[in-house]
Amino acid sequence: MIGYIIRRLATAVIVVLGVAAIIFALLHWLAPSPAYDVLGPKAQPAAVASWSRLHGYDRPEIEQFFTYLTNLVHLNFGYSYKLSQSVSALFKENAGRSAYLTGAALVLSLIIAIPLGIMQAVRRNTVEDYTFTTLNFVLYSMPSFFLGLILIQFLALDWGIFPPGVSSSITTTWQAFTHPAQLTLPIVTLAAINVASFSRYMRSSALDNLAQDYIRLARAKGLSERAVLARHLFRNASLPMITLVGLSIPTLLVGNLLTEYLFNYPGLGLLFYTALGNLDYNVLLAYVILGAILTVLGNLIADIAIAAADPRVRLD
């Protein structure tokens, strides 16, 4: 197990370095120096050259890249000249709120999807199964921003149950946690898409396990149907969900981008959207690297969790 984790971590480092190199090269090709962003589009060439030399943008690209990697090891993601703040400080300020939104949506989707998938498997080919299958396909094929717009129209504008967006007074993670009404629509928007995916996987896994001998043996021993489902089917059918949850972490980060923008929620997604509009390249580069890190870590955590939950799995 230890050797497997070390090999995976080494692979993760290589992947992150590769992503950083590709994105750094692309961004440097688009904007070799942010001097014009700082000095203005009408800055004199001499002033631009002086500023670039002062901040190291006149050095060879490979030297700039290795300097960036050195700073990256020390969690220094550069400086946002558009926002006049270090990227690390911006991430620290917004990461907690994004993590809360993502975590709450993930927990809610699992609470709904796991029992829903088991119910569909137990009552397969019934009206309930067909109804939820149709609903799942509709939600799965629907972009998150479109679902968010529907929720805003009906639950906020027409019925006035929830606010249509997050108040600008929500500036900390604790404030987001203590104002559930403000976060209900963003969380439901993210969770609904995951429920559609998770419940389908759960239904398929539960159907496979319902045909196994250990289920028939449990029923033959006289256990109630509730005990069979809760004590035997639930644990074994949930194993594939561990992998799915690990793989969904970077997907949720992307989903946050549209959801945070739609509901004006101050998090990493809204920060990235703002940086994209401002061509704030250091923020964009750091966000993409964060996505690569979450992807490899999500896969690693899922593999380790599977091995811990199922003794039959061995990671060598």
TIVEX-157985 format. One record per residue (C-alpha): residue number from 1; residue in one letter; x, z, y. Coordinates in pm, 1 decimal. Layout:
N
<node num="NUM" residu="a" u="X" w="Z" v="Y"/>
...
This chain:
316
<node num="1" residu="m" u="0.0" w="0.0" v="0.0"/>
<node num="2" residu="i" u="277.1" w="93.1" v="246.5"/>
<node num="3" residu="g" u="466.5" w="-227.7" v="173.6"/>
<node num="4" residu="y" u="148.9" w="-431.1" v="222.1"/>
<node num="5" residu="i" u="80.4" w="-268.1" v="559.3"/>
<node num="6" residu="i" u="438.9" w="-330.3" v="674.7"/>
<node num="7" residu="r" u="417.7" w="-697.5" v="575.3"/>
<node num="8" residu="r" u="85.5" w="-739.0" v="751.1"/>
<node num="9" residu="l" u="215.6" w="-571.4" v="1065.1"/>
<node num="10" residu="a" u="518.1" w="-801.6" v="1063.0"/>
<node num="11" residu="t" u="286.2" w="-1101.0" v="1028.6"/>
<node num="12" residu="a" u="71.7" w="-963.5" v="1310.6"/>
<node num="13" residu="v" u="373.9" w="-943.4" v="1540.4"/>
<node num="14" residu="i" u="464.4" w="-1305.7" v="1463.0"/>
<node num="15" residu="v" u="106.5" w="-1421.4" v="1530.5"/>
<node num="16" residu="v" u="88.9" w="-1235.4" v="1861.6"/>
<node num="17" residu="l" u="426.4" w="-1377.3" v="1967.7"/>
<node num="18" residu="g" u="312.0" w="-1728.8" v="1877.7"/>
<node num="19" residu="v" u="-11.2" w="-1692.1" v="2073.5"/>
<node num="20" residu="a" u="178.3" w="-1547.6" v="2370.5"/>
<node num="21" residu="a" u="426.7" w="-1837.7" v="2365.8"/>
<node num="22" residu="i" u="155.6" w="-2105.1" v="2351.1"/>
<node num="23" residu="i" u="-62.2" w="-1953.5" v="2622.1"/>
<node num="24" residu="f" u="239.6" w="-1874.9" v="2841.5"/>
<node num="25" residu="a" u="355.1" w="-2236.3" v="2815.5"/>
<node num="26" residu="l" u="10.5" w="-2374.5" v="2898.2"/>
<node num="27" residu="l" u="-39.9" w="-2145.4" v="3196.0"/>
<node num="28" residu="h" u="310.9" w="-2213.1" v="3324.9"/>
<node num="29" residu="w" u="242.3" w="-2584.6" v="3300.0"/>
<node num="30" residu="l" u="-77.3" w="-2540.9" v="3504.2"/>
<node num="31" residu="a" u="77.0" w="-2309.3" v="3764.5"/>
<node num="32" residu="p" u="456.7" w="-2267.6" v="3757.7"/>
<node num="33" residu="s" u="436.4" w="-2010.8" v="4037.8"/>
<node num="34" residu="p" u="151.4" w="-1812.1" v="4197.6"/>
<node num="35" residu="a" u="324.4" w="-1843.6" v="4534.9"/>
<node num="36" residu="y" u="48.7" w="-2058.6" v="4685.3"/>
<node num="37" residu="d" u="-212.1" w="-1805.5" v="4566.9"/>
<node num="38" residu="v" u="-28.3" w="-1533.2" v="4756.0"/>
<node num="39" residu="l" u="92.7" w="-1722.0" v="5062.7"/>
<node num="40" residu="g" u="-199.1" w="-1959.6" v="5094.3"/>
<node num="41" residu="p" u="-243.9" w="-2332.4" v="5020.9"/>
<node num="42" residu="k" u="-78.6" w="-2431.1" v="5351.1"/>
<node num="43" residu="a" u="239.9" w="-2230.1" v="5293.9"/>
<node num="44" residu="q" u="565.9" w="-2402.3" v="5384.9"/>
<node num="45" residu="p" u="784.9" w="-2519.1" v="5093.1"/>
<node num="46" residu="a" u="1068.7" w="-2297.6" v="5215.1"/>
<node num="47" residu="a" u="844.6" w="-1990.7" v="5208.5"/>
<node num="48" residu="v" u="717.0" w="-2083.8" v="4861.2"/>
<node num="49" residu="a" u="1071.0" w="-2128.6" v="4731.0"/>
<node num="50" residu="s" u="1179.9" w="-1797.6" v="4883.6"/>
<node num="51" residu="w" u="884.0" w="-1610.3" v="4732.5"/>
<node num="52" residu="s" u="936.4" w="-1769.2" v="4389.0"/>
<node num="53" residu="r" u="1305.6" w="-1680.8" v="4395.1"/>
<node num="54" residu="l" u="1227.7" w="-1321.7" v="4498.1"/>
<node num="55" residu="h" u="983.8" w="-1273.2" v="4207.8"/>
<node num="56" residu="g" u="1182.0" w="-1462.5" v="3943.4"/>
<node num="57" residu="y" u="964.6" w="-1773.2" v="3919.0"/>
<node num="58" residu="d" u="1257.9" w="-2001.1" v="3991.5"/>
<node num="59" residu="r" u="1433.1" w="-1907.0" v="3668.3"/>
<node num="60" residu="p" u="1415.0" w="-2124.6" v="3351.9"/>
<node num="61" residu="e" u="1085.0" w="-2102.1" v="3165.0"/>
<node num="62" residu="i" u="1240.4" w="-1958.9" v="2849.0"/>
<node num="63" residu="e" u="1404.3" w="-1681.1" v="3050.6"/>
<node num="64" residu="q" u="1072.9" w="-1602.7" v="3217.9"/>
<node num="65" residu="f" u="904.7" w="-1588.2" v="2876.2"/>
<node num="66" residu="f" u="1154.0" w="-1341.2" v="2731.4"/>
<node num="67" residu="t" u="1123.6" w="-1129.0" v="3043.7"/>
<node num="68" residu="y" u="747.9" w="-1131.5" v="2992.5"/>
<node num="69" residu="l" u="788.8" w="-1027.8" v="2626.6"/>
<node num="70" residu="t" u="1018.1" w="-740.8" v="2729.6"/>
<node num="71" residu="n" u="757.7" w="-621.6" v="2976.6"/>
<node num="72" residu="l" u="488.6" w="-665.8" v="2711.2"/>
<node num="73" residu="v" u="668.1" w="-422.9" v="2478.2"/>
<node num="74" residu="h" u="649.8" w="-165.8" v="2758.6"/>
<node num="75" residu="l" u="278.0" w="-244.7" v="2807.6"/>
<node num="76" residu="n" u="350.2" w="-416.6" v="3135.3"/>
<node num="77" residu="f" u="123.9" w="-721.9" v="3151.6"/>
<node num="78" residu="g" u="236.1" w="-835.7" v="3493.3"/>
<node num="79" residu="y" u="66.1" w="-826.5" v="3830.6"/>
<node num="80" residu="s" u="-264.2" w="-968.2" v="3951.6"/>
<node num="81" residu="y" u="-189.0" w="-1121.5" v="4290.2"/>
<node num="82" residu="k" u="-555.9" w="-1205.3" v="4334.3"/>
<node num="83" residu="l" u="-668.0" w="-843.4" v="4293.8"/>
<node num="84" residu="s" u="-346.6" w="-684.7" v="4425.4"/>
<node num="85" residu="q" u="-317.3" w="-457.5" v="4122.2"/>
<node num="86" residu="s" u="-117.2" w="-444.3" v="3801.7"/>
<node num="87" residu="v" u="-287.5" w="-601.0" v="3500.6"/>
<node num="88" residu="s" u="-219.0" w="-288.9" v="3293.8"/>
<node num="89" residu="a" u="-408.0" w="-77.2" v="3547.6"/>
<node num="90" residu="l" u="-698.2" w="-323.4" v="3547.6"/>
<node num="91" residu="f" u="-717.0" w="-313.3" v="3167.6"/>
<node num="92" residu="k" u="-696.6" w="66.0" v="3162.7"/>
<node num="93" residu="e" u="-977.8" w="81.8" v="3416.1"/>
<node num="94" residu="n" u="-1211.2" w="-153.6" v="3228.5"/>
<node num="95" residu="a" u="-1120.5" w="-112.9" v="2859.2"/>
<node num="96" residu="g" u="-1316.9" w="208.6" v="2807.5"/>
<node num="97" residu="r" u="-1641.5" w="60.5" v="2931.8"/>
<node num="98" residu="s" u="-1599.7" w="-251.0" v="2716.2"/>
<node num="99" residu="a" u="-1515.2" w="-37.3" v="2412.3"/>
<node num="100" residu="y" u="-1828.4" w="169.9" v="2466.3"/>
<node num="101" residu="l" u="-2047.3" w="-140.1" v="2495.6"/>
<node num="102" residu="t" u="-1889.4" w="-298.4" v="2187.1"/>
<node num="103" residu="g" u="-1897.2" w="21.4" v="1980.4"/>
<node num="104" residu="a" u="-2258.7" w="100.7" v="2064.6"/>
<node num="105" residu="a" u="-2369.3" w="-255.2" v="1981.5"/>
<node num="106" residu="l" u="-2176.0" w="-249.7" v="1652.6"/>
<node num="107" residu="v" u="-2320.2" w="85.0" v="1542.4"/>
<node num="108" residu="l" u="-2674.8" w="-18.9" v="1635.0"/>
<node num="109" residu="s" u="-2641.6" w="-349.1" v="1448.8"/>
<node num="110" residu="l" u="-2517.3" w="-174.7" v="1132.7"/>
<node num="111" residu="i" u="-2795.1" w="86.0" v="1145.4"/>
<node num="112" residu="i" u="-3050.0" w="-195.0" v="1152.9"/>
<node num="113" residu="a" u="-2882.4" w="-462.2" v="940.3"/>
<node num="114" residu="i" u="-2783.9" w="-260.2" v="631.8"/>
<node num="115" residu="p" u="-3130.6" w="-120.2" v="543.8"/>
<node num="116" residu="l" u="-3289.4" w="-449.3" v="651.6"/>
<node num="117" residu="g" u="-3066.7" w="-648.5" v="415.8"/>
<node num="118" residu="i" u="-3137.0" w="-411.1" v="126.3"/>
<node num="119" residu="m" u="-3511.2" w="-425.2" v="195.6"/>
<node num="120" residu="q" u="-3503.5" w="-805.8" v="194.4"/>
<node num="121" residu="a" u="-3311.7" w="-808.4" v="-134.8"/>
<node num="122" residu="v" u="-3551.3" w="-562.8" v="-301.5"/>
<node num="123" residu="r" u="-3855.6" w="-751.3" v="-169.1"/>
<node num="124" residu="r" u="-3707.5" w="-1100.3" v="-202.2"/>
<node num="125" residu="n" u="-3935.6" w="-1404.4" v="-183.5"/>
<node num="126" residu="t" u="-4210.8" w="-1200.8" v="-20.3"/>
<node num="127" residu="v" u="-4373.1" w="-1248.5" v="319.9"/>
<node num="128" residu="e" u="-4147.3" w="-978.5" v="468.2"/>
<node num="129" residu="d" u="-3834.8" w="-1146.8" v="333.0"/>
<node num="130" residu="y" u="-3931.5" w="-1489.3" v="465.1"/>
<node num="131" residu="t" u="-4030.5" w="-1344.7" v="802.7"/>
<node num="132" residu="f" u="-3702.5" w="-1162.4" v="859.5"/>
<node num="133" residu="t" u="-3501.6" w="-1455.3" v="722.9"/>
<node num="134" residu="t" u="-3663.8" w="-1686.4" v="976.9"/>
<node num="135" residu="l" u="-3605.5" w="-1434.3" v="1256.3"/>
<node num="136" residu="n" u="-3242.9" w="-1393.2" v="1153.2"/>
<node num="137" residu="f" u="-3181.0" w="-1768.0" v="1161.6"/>
<node num="138" residu="v" u="-3338.7" w="-1790.8" v="1507.6"/>
<node num="139" residu="l" u="-3122.9" w="-1507.0" v="1643.3"/>
<node num="140" residu="y" u="-2809.1" w="-1632.4" v="1470.8"/>
<node num="141" residu="s" u="-2843.2" w="-1977.4" v="1626.3"/>
<node num="142" residu="m" u="-2921.6" w="-1838.6" v="1972.0"/>
<node num="143" residu="p" u="-2638.1" w="-1795.7" v="2225.7"/>
<node num="144" residu="s" u="-2601.1" w="-1438.1" v="2346.0"/>
<node num="145" residu="f" u="-2651.7" w="-1529.6" v="2711.2"/>
<node num="146" residu="f" u="-2981.3" w="-1706.5" v="2629.8"/>
<node num="147" residu="l" u="-3110.7" w="-1404.7" v="2438.5"/>
<node num="148" residu="g" u="-3003.1" w="-1185.8" v="2729.3"/>
<node num="149" residu="l" u="-3198.9" w="-1403.1" v="2972.1"/>
<node num="150" residu="i" u="-3510.7" w="-1370.9" v="2753.8"/>
<node num="151" residu="l" u="-3475.5" w="-992.3" v="2742.6"/>
<node num="152" residu="i" u="-3425.0" w="-976.4" v="3118.8"/>
<node num="153" residu="q" u="-3731.7" w="-1190.9" v="3181.7"/>
<node num="154" residu="f" u="-3970.8" w="-996.2" v="2959.6"/>
<node num="155" residu="l" u="-3838.1" w="-639.0" v="2943.7"/>
<node num="156" residu="a" u="-3704.6" w="-618.7" v="3299.8"/>
<node num="157" residu="l" u="-3880.5" w="-863.9" v="3531.0"/>
<node num="158" residu="d" u="-4224.2" w="-893.0" v="3366.5"/>
<node num="159" residu="w" u="-4275.1" w="-547.1" v="3217.5"/>
<node num="160" residu="g" u="-4028.4" w="-342.5" v="3421.9"/>
<node num="161" residu="i" u="-3917.0" w="-128.9" v="3125.5"/>
<node num="162" residu="f" u="-3542.8" w="-163.9" v="3187.2"/>
<node num="163" residu="p" u="-3334.5" w="-268.5" v="3488.8"/>
<node num="164" residu="p" u="-3230.0" w="-636.0" v="3483.6"/>
<node num="165" residu="g" u="-2863.1" w="-550.7" v="3534.0"/>
<node num="166" residu="v" u="-2618.0" w="-265.4" v="3537.2"/>
<node num="167" residu="s" u="-2601.6" w="-75.6" v="3864.1"/>
<node num="168" residu="s" u="-2281.8" w="-97.6" v="4066.9"/>
<node num="169" residu="s" u="-2272.7" w="283.9" v="4059.4"/>
<node num="170" residu="i" u="-2169.7" w="270.1" v="3690.6"/>
<node num="171" residu="t" u="-1793.6" w="279.8" v="3739.3"/>
<node num="172" residu="t" u="-1673.0" w="501.6" v="3450.9"/>
<node num="173" residu="t" u="-1726.2" w="512.8" v="3075.7"/>
<node num="174" residu="w" u="-1893.1" w="853.5" v="3105.9"/>
<node num="175" residu="q" u="-2143.3" w="718.2" v="3357.9"/>
<node num="176" residu="a" u="-2222.1" w="432.3" v="3121.1"/>
<node num="177" residu="f" u="-2273.7" w="683.7" v="2839.0"/>
<node num="178" residu="t" u="-2502.4" w="908.9" v="3044.4"/>
<node num="179" residu="h" u="-2722.4" w="623.6" v="3173.7"/>
<node num="180" residu="p" u="-2861.4" w="470.4" v="2851.5"/>
<node num="181" residu="a" u="-3139.0" w="279.7" v="3031.4"/>
<node num="182" residu="q" u="-2877.9" w="83.6" v="3225.9"/>
<node num="183" residu="l" u="-2698.6" w="-20.4" v="2906.9"/>
<node num="184" residu="t" u="-2998.5" w="-81.3" v="2679.6"/>
<node num="185" residu="l" u="-3037.5" w="-453.6" v="2741.7"/>
<node num="186" residu="p" u="-2663.7" w="-538.6" v="2715.7"/>
<node num="187" residu="i" u="-2630.0" w="-336.9" v="2395.0"/>
<node num="188" residu="v" u="-2944.1" w="-488.3" v="2240.6"/>
<node num="189" residu="t" u="-2825.4" w="-838.8" v="2335.5"/>
<node num="190" residu="l" u="-2492.7" w="-792.4" v="2155.8"/>
<node num="191" residu="a" u="-2645.3" w="-604.8" v="1862.1"/>
<node num="192" residu="a" u="-2923.8" w="-855.2" v="1793.2"/>
<node num="193" residu="i" u="-2679.9" w="-1139.1" v="1724.7"/>
<node num="194" residu="n" u="-2482.1" w="-917.3" v="1485.4"/>
<node num="195" residu="v" u="-2795.8" w="-798.0" v="1306.2"/>
<node num="196" residu="a" u="-2882.2" w="-1157.8" v="1224.5"/>
<node num="197" residu="s" u="-2539.2" w="-1212.0" v="1067.7"/>
<node num="198" residu="f" u="-2489.6" w="-872.1" v="904.4"/>
<node num="199" residu="s" u="-2833.0" w="-855.0" v="741.3"/>
<node num="200" residu="r" u="-2787.0" w="-1195.3" v="577.8"/>
<node num="201" residu="y" u="-2457.4" w="-1085.4" v="423.3"/>
<node num="202" residu="m" u="-2611.1" w="-754.7" v="319.1"/>
<node num="203" residu="r" u="-2907.5" w="-927.0" v="155.4"/>
<node num="204" residu="s" u="-2679.8" w="-1159.7" v="-42.1"/>
<node num="205" residu="s" u="-2456.0" w="-873.2" v="-155.3"/>
<node num="206" residu="a" u="-2751.7" w="-655.7" v="-251.8"/>
<node num="207" residu="l" u="-2904.3" w="-937.4" v="-455.2"/>
<node num="208" residu="d" u="-2578.4" w="-978.4" v="-648.8"/>
<node num="209" residu="n" u="-2560.2" w="-606.9" v="-721.9"/>
<node num="210" residu="l" u="-2925.2" w="-575.4" v="-822.0"/>
<node num="211" residu="a" u="-2847.6" w="-804.4" v="-1116.4"/>
<node num="212" residu="q" u="-2557.0" w="-586.2" v="-1236.5"/>
<node num="213" residu="d" u="-2569.1" w="-367.8" v="-1547.2"/>
<node num="214" residu="y" u="-2507.7" w="-42.1" v="-1361.4"/>
<node num="215" residu="i" u="-2836.9" w="-84.7" v="-1172.5"/>
<node num="216" residu="r" u="-3029.4" w="-142.4" v="-1494.6"/>
<node num="217" residu="l" u="-2855.9" w="157.6" v="-1650.5"/>
<node num="218" residu="a" u="-2945.0" w="379.9" v="-1355.2"/>
<node num="219" residu="r" u="-3308.6" w="279.4" v="-1383.4"/>
<node num="220" residu="a" u="-3305.4" w="326.3" v="-1761.8"/>
<node num="221" residu="k" u="-3179.1" w="683.1" v="-1710.7"/>
<node num="222" residu="g" u="-3499.6" w="758.5" v="-1524.0"/>
<node num="223" residu="l" u="-3367.8" w="770.5" v="-1168.8"/>
<node num="224" residu="s" u="-3620.8" w="703.9" v="-896.8"/>
<node num="225" residu="e" u="-3600.4" w="372.9" v="-713.6"/>
<node num="226" residu="r" u="-3495.6" w="556.9" v="-397.0"/>
<node num="227" residu="a" u="-3207.7" w="723.0" v="-582.5"/>
<node num="228" residu="v" u="-3098.7" w="393.5" v="-738.8"/>
<node num="229" residu="l" u="-3089.9" w="223.1" v="-400.3"/>
<node num="230" residu="a" u="-2929.1" w="509.2" v="-208.7"/>
<node num="231" residu="r" u="-2675.7" w="637.6" v="-463.5"/>
<node num="232" residu="h" u="-2578.9" w="319.8" v="-645.3"/>
<node num="233" residu="l" u="-2678.5" w="-1.1" v="-467.5"/>
<node num="234" residu="f" u="-2596.2" w="103.4" v="-110.8"/>
<node num="235" residu="r" u="-2226.8" w="180.6" v="-158.5"/>
<node num="236" residu="n" u="-2140.1" w="-122.3" v="-370.6"/>
<node num="237" residu="a" u="-2345.7" w="-368.3" v="-167.9"/>
<node num="238" residu="s" u="-2193.0" w="-242.5" v="157.8"/>
<node num="239" residu="l" u="-1834.1" w="-325.4" v="61.3"/>
<node num="240" residu="p" u="-1844.3" w="-684.9" v="194.5"/>
<node num="241" residu="m" u="-1974.7" w="-545.5" v="523.7"/>
<node num="242" residu="i" u="-1641.6" w="-369.3" v="580.4"/>
<node num="243" residu="t" u="-1459.8" w="-702.4" v="593.8"/>
<node num="244" residu="l" u="-1731.5" w="-853.0" v="810.7"/>
<node num="245" residu="v" u="-1713.9" w="-566.6" v="1060.0"/>
<node num="246" residu="g" u="-1336.0" w="-599.6" v="1086.3"/>
<node num="247" residu="l" u="-1361.8" w="-973.3" v="1147.4"/>
<node num="248" residu="s" u="-1639.5" w="-926.5" v="1405.8"/>
<node num="249" residu="i" u="-1428.1" w="-711.8" v="1640.4"/>
<node num="250" residu="p" u="-1263.0" w="-1005.0" v="1822.0"/>
<node num="251" residu="t" u="-1597.0" w="-1188.5" v="1819.3"/>
<node num="252" residu="l" u="-1755.9" w="-896.9" v="2000.4"/>
<node num="253" residu="l" u="-1482.0" w="-918.3" v="2262.5"/>
<node num="254" residu="v" u="-1581.3" w="-1279.4" v="2329.1"/>
<node num="255" residu="g" u="-1950.4" w="-1185.1" v="2327.6"/>
<node num="256" residu="n" u="-1875.9" w="-918.7" v="2585.1"/>
<node num="257" residu="l" u="-1755.8" w="-1185.7" v="2825.6"/>
<node num="258" residu="l" u="-2095.4" w="-1355.0" v="2859.7"/>
<node num="259" residu="t" u="-2298.0" w="-1035.1" v="2825.0"/>
<node num="260" residu="e" u="-2098.2" w="-843.8" v="3084.3"/>
<node num="261" residu="y" u="-2124.0" w="-1132.2" v="3327.2"/>
<node num="262" residu="l" u="-2496.4" w="-1170.7" v="3269.0"/>
<node num="263" residu="f" u="-2572.0" w="-801.5" v="3324.4"/>
<node num="264" residu="n" u="-2296.3" w="-744.3" v="3583.3"/>
<node num="265" residu="y" u="-2135.0" w="-482.9" v="3360.5"/>
<node num="266" residu="p" u="-1782.8" w="-384.2" v="3473.9"/>
<node num="267" residu="g" u="-1566.2" w="-438.2" v="3167.0"/>
<node num="268" residu="l" u="-1291.0" w="-659.8" v="3029.2"/>
<node num="269" residu="g" u="-1528.3" w="-951.8" v="2982.2"/>
<node num="270" residu="l" u="-1634.4" w="-952.6" v="3346.7"/>
<node num="271" residu="l" u="-1270.7" w="-907.6" v="3448.3"/>
<node num="272" residu="f" u="-1174.6" w="-1215.7" v="3244.1"/>
<node num="273" residu="y" u="-1460.7" w="-1419.2" v="3389.8"/>
<node num="274" residu="t" u="-1353.3" w="-1325.3" v="3741.4"/>
<node num="275" residu="a" u="-990.6" w="-1409.3" v="3659.8"/>
<node num="276" residu="l" u="-1099.8" w="-1745.1" v="3518.7"/>
<node num="277" residu="g" u="-1274.7" w="-1832.1" v="3843.0"/>
<node num="278" residu="n" u="-977.8" w="-1713.4" v="4051.2"/>
<node num="279" residu="l" u="-716.0" w="-1874.0" v="3823.2"/>
<node num="280" residu="d" u="-554.5" w="-1532.1" v="3788.8"/>
<node num="281" residu="y" u="-311.3" w="-1637.7" v="3515.6"/>
<node num="282" residu="n" u="-155.3" w="-1301.0" v="3434.2"/>
<node num="283" residu="v" u="-498.4" w="-1151.5" v="3363.1"/>
<node num="284" residu="l" u="-595.2" w="-1454.3" v="3153.3"/>
<node num="285" residu="l" u="-274.7" w="-1433.7" v="2951.5"/>
<node num="286" residu="a" u="-316.8" w="-1061.4" v="2886.7"/>
<node num="287" residu="y" u="-679.1" w="-1109.3" v="2778.4"/>
<node num="288" residu="v" u="-589.8" w="-1381.0" v="2526.8"/>
<node num="289" residu="i" u="-307.9" w="-1166.8" v="2385.9"/>
<node num="290" residu="l" u="-551.6" w="-876.7" v="2354.0"/>
<node num="291" residu="g" u="-783.6" w="-1104.3" v="2155.2"/>
<node num="292" residu="a" u="-498.3" w="-1199.3" v="1920.9"/>
<node num="293" residu="i" u="-405.8" w="-833.4" v="1869.4"/>
<node num="294" residu="l" u="-766.0" w="-737.4" v="1793.5"/>
<node num="295" residu="t" u="-797.1" w="-1025.4" v="1546.7"/>
<node num="296" residu="v" u="-495.8" w="-928.3" v="1336.5"/>
<node num="297" residu="l" u="-573.6" w="-556.8" v="1358.3"/>
<node num="298" residu="g" u="-935.4" w="-618.4" v="1260.0"/>
<node num="299" residu="n" u="-823.7" w="-805.5" v="949.4"/>
<node num="300" residu="l" u="-570.5" w="-536.1" v="859.1"/>
<node num="301" residu="i" u="-816.1" w="-249.6" v="908.1"/>
<node num="302" residu="a" u="-1076.8" w="-432.0" v="699.7"/>
<node num="303" residu="d" u="-832.2" w="-483.5" v="410.4"/>
<node num="304" residu="i" u="-721.8" w="-119.2" v="414.2"/>
<node num="305" residu="a" u="-1080.8" w="5.4" v="436.1"/>
<node num="306" residu="i" u="-1181.4" w="-211.3" v="139.9"/>
<node num="307" residu="a" u="-896.7" w="-68.8" v="-67.7"/>
<node num="308" residu="a" u="-996.3" w="286.9" v="27.8"/>
<node num="309" residu="a" u="-1366.3" w="232.0" v="-47.0"/>
<node num="310" residu="d" u="-1321.3" w="42.6" v="-375.6"/>
<node num="311" residu="p" u="-1058.9" w="182.1" v="-617.1"/>
<node num="312" residu="r" u="-1064.9" w="-146.9" v="-806.5"/>
<node num="313" residu="v" u="-893.5" w="-316.8" v="-513.1"/>
<node num="314" residu="r" u="-514.6" w="-284.9" v="-497.9"/>
<node num="315" residu="l" u="-307.1" w="-407.3" v="-207.9"/>
<node num="316" residu="d" u="40.9" w="-488.7" v="-334.1"/>
